[in-house]
Amino acid sequence: MRHNQTGEELVNQPNTIEAGEAAEDESHYLPPRSSVHPSEQTKVTRTFYQILLLLFLLLVVGLGWWGIEYTSKP
């Protein structure tokens, strides 16, 4: 025997498909991408400036060596 439901009862019942999807969404929660894969912007910037400083120091040393090498000989 079936229980007859009124239109109001049908409207107030949760949709089983939507309820199942909501439960599935909650059980398969994924954190934001930014927390899983943090940005390496600061690391890249720091490395860039360290390389830039190294190149500048090599330029200064090279120019100093070149100046001493070619000005000390008569």
Residue pairs with C-beta under 8 A, 6 or more apart in sequence:
5 13
30 36
